[in-house]
Amino acid sequence: MSRLLKDKNTNRRAFLLAGSAAAAVAAPSLKAIAEAAEWDAEPRGTVGRFHERLPNLLVESEQDFYSGFRDWHTLEIIATSQRRALEILKENGIAPDEKIPMEDVIALMENDPIMGMSVLTWENTQQAIWDTIQRVYHENADLYFDEMEAAEKMGPGSIELHPEMHIPQYASYEIHLQPGGYVGDPFAGYIYVHGENAVFFNGNHQDNAQRSLARRVPAPPDGKVNRVLEQGCSSGQFTLALKDKWPEAEVWGTDVGAPMIRYAHQKSVDLGMETHYMQELSEESRFPDEHFDVITNNLLYHELPEKIGIGVIEESFRTLRPGGIFFPIDQYTENAPNMTAFGRFWGWRDYRWNEEVWRFEYENLDMEGEMRKAGFEVVRGPVVRRGNRGLYSEDGRPLGNVMGIKPA
Ligand SMILES: C[S@@+](CC[C@H](N)C(=O)[O-])C[C@H]1O[C@@H](n2cnc3c(N)ncnc32)[C@H](O)[C@@H]1O
């Protein structure tokens, strides 16, 4: 058993004792507390199966406040701005479902004070969430470097970093305002996993979202699943869920960001799960031809330029064995969805103020057409995300996620 795999209750008690004794003298660093507790970078234990608690109550309560505000914003302020959008359309003699050009949507809505307030409070909250989390990891940098370095020497599983690798500009943006993005902050994995939880109304402690998706990823028609790849694996939540689903398979997660897979690997070691991680570009992988039975990804595509997205399809075709499955999952694996004027304005906000720089390129990507061009037989697989208009047929039926089968 690794030293990361210790009884959390024992650690927690030791931490509290060490903490209260030390507090009488001077405020100890988190590292000192962790060392006194025989070293564990989760001195406050975990929430649910997968989620490390934030290292102190102050930051946890700040985080709860901001993400609570954000939940309220989603339910109340966005609803108010949706109503305001309908009023704006009416004031301008436009029917609610009329298709108007994007430039007109922006011109009509961008300078409206209610829309402005909605956008500003959303983005400020987003920044506050990231800044709060980033601060605490940097304040305790030694501890988290130690944790990742220790895990790199341990199994189960493996990690392959490529510090010599050229990181393309398109992958270096601070997507969704994450400070340093996925490649520019050494603690990006830790930062991402807590920020991402806020997106799920602070309720993804069990990696519920990724586990629910993993249940829907289909096996190839012949049922053989020996090797599985998640491209753009980030903090490894979906990779681990895929390993849960196919425990006998060799499961890989790859990502351009070293900090992302360093976090993913230490978490896998901590959980005693044998998963493998490699730093690489999904469009230029190091894997041999016909290597995988299943290749999937989640929320990768909307963060890629269109040309790179096509490259990922082609690379997936190359590295899948005949009969293998390519199952890309995103907000809508479709052409530009049939959104309302407000939906399109909110998409513009995401692009313009939330640093989702590739959002519109993704909307333009003809996923099905490009998969066919690469050689895939394209079919509809299981339904993975509901509630997005792009995934519904004209008569309102949910459409299955697009899926490629490499012809045998
Ligand atoms: C939104 S996150 C993915 C979330 C994750 N799949 C999950 O289910 O929890 C997108 C990830 O894609 C990675 N990425 C972006 N471009 C990439 C590329 N060309 N090759 C590999 N990874 C890439 C980013 O570093 C980031 O970690």
The ligand as an SDF file (V2000), in Angstrom:
LIG
                    3D

 27 29  0  0  0  0  0  0  0  0999 V2000
  -12.5800   20.6040  -20.5480 C   0  0  0  0  0  0  0  0  0  0  0  0
  -11.1270   19.7250  -20.3490 S   0  0  0  0  0  0  0  0  0  0  0  0
  -11.6260   18.0030  -20.4680 C   0  0  0  0  0  0  0  0  0  0  0  0
  -12.4020   17.4520  -19.3010 C   0  0  0  0  0  0  0  0  0  0  0  0
  -12.2750   15.9500  -19.0900 C   0  0  0  0  0  0  0  0  0  0  0  0
  -12.2870   15.2380  -20.3360 N   0  0  0  0  0  0  0  0  0  0  0  0
  -13.3490   15.4150  -18.1660 C   0  0  0  0  0  0  0  0  0  0  0  0
  -14.2260   14.6740  -18.6220 O   0  0  0  0  0  0  0  0  0  0  0  0
  -13.3260   15.6940  -16.9660 O   0  0  0  0  0  0  0  0  0  0  0  0
  -10.2510   19.8460  -21.8970 C   0  0  0  0  0  0  0  0  0  0  0  0
   -8.8510   19.2760  -21.8320 C   0  0  0  0  0  0  0  0  0  0  0  0
   -8.3660   19.1260  -23.1640 O   0  0  0  0  0  0  0  0  0  0  0  0
   -6.9770   19.3770  -23.1710 C   0  0  0  0  0  0  0  0  0  0  0  0
   -6.5680   19.6800  -24.5450 N   0  0  0  0  0  0  0  0  0  0  0  0
   -6.8510   20.7760  -25.2760 C   0  0  0  0  0  0  0  0  0  0  0  0
   -6.3200   20.6590  -26.5170 N   0  0  0  0  0  0  0  0  0  0  0  0
   -5.7070   19.4560  -26.5620 C   0  0  0  0  0  0  0  0  0  0  0  0
   -4.9970   18.7370  -27.5710 C   0  0  0  0  0  0  0  0  0  0  0  0
   -4.8460   19.2230  -28.7980 N   0  0  0  0  0  0  0  0  0  0  0  0
   -4.4990   17.5310  -27.2620 N   0  0  0  0  0  0  0  0  0  0  0  0
   -4.6450   17.0090  -26.0190 C   0  0  0  0  0  0  0  0  0  0  0  0
   -5.2960   17.6370  -25.0370 N   0  0  0  0  0  0  0  0  0  0  0  0
   -5.8430   18.8310  -25.3070 C   0  0  0  0  0  0  0  0  0  0  0  0
   -6.8220   20.5150  -22.1940 C   0  0  0  0  0  0  0  0  0  0  0  0
   -5.4990   20.6110  -21.7100 O   0  0  0  0  0  0  0  0  0  0  0  0
   -7.8470   20.1550  -21.1150 C   0  0  0  0  0  0  0  0  0  0  0  0
   -7.2490   19.4540  -20.0610 O   0  0  0  0  0  0  0  0  0  0  0  0
  1  2  1  0
  2  3  1  0
  2 10  1  0
  3  4  1  0
  4  5  1  0
  5  6  1  0
  5  7  1  0
  7  8  2  0
  7  9  1  0
 10 11  1  0
 11 12  1  0
 11 26  1  0
 12 13  1  0
 13 14  1  0
 13 24  1  0
 14 15  1  0
 14 23  1  0
 15 16  2  0
 16 17  1  0
 17 18  1  0
 17 23  2  0
 18 19  1  0
 18 20  2  0
 20 21  1  0
 21 22  2  0
 22 23  1  0
 24 25  1  0
 24 26  1  0
 26 27  1  0
M  CHG  2   2   1   9  -1
M  END
$$$$
